[in-house]
Amino acid sequence: MYKTNEVCEMFDISRATLFRWEREGLITGPPRDWRNWRLYTVENIEQIKHVMSGGRTEVA
């Protein structure tokens, strides 16, 4: 699992962009730990790759 800052660095995107994609339904909301911090899964990473490649459809 990846923390928010790790995902942002991995894809060179801002936290605001990542959270906006989540709000818009482009990526599934990641699970959270006991501190309520987002922990991105491999599935979330694949969804982000899809969005970055131009796929802007909402996830089911």
N, C-alpha and C positions, 0 to 999 in steps of 0.2 A: 504494500500500500504506500501511497505517496502523499505527502503533505502539500498544501496549497502552494507554498513557495517553491517546492521542488517541481511541481507541474508547470508553474509559470516560467521557471528557468528552462525547463526541458523544451518548451514550445515558444519561448521568447514572447510571452503575452502578459498582459497586466492582470492583477487580481480582479479588477473591475470587469474586464472582458470575460474572464472565466466565470465569474458569478452571473454576469448577464446571460451567457449561454445557458447556464443552469436555470435561471428565471424564465427564459424564453422557451425552455423545453428542448433545447438542442442537445443537451447532455442530461443524463439521469443524475438526480441529486445523489452525491456520494454518501456512504455511511459516515457516521461521526463517532468519535471516541468519547471517553468519559468526560473530557473537557468541552465537548461539543465542537471540536475541530473537525473539519472535513478531512477524510482519508480517501483518496482517489484509488479506485481499483483498476485492474488491467482492462476491464470492460469500459470504465470511464475514459481511460487513455485512448482506447480504440475509437470511442465516440468523438473525442477531441480531434483525433487524426482525421476522421471523416468530415467534421465541420471545417477544419483547416484546409481540406482538399476541395472545398467548395460545396460540400453536401450540407445544405441548410434545412433539411427536413426534420421535423420534430420526432423525438424518440417515442416509442409506444409505451 
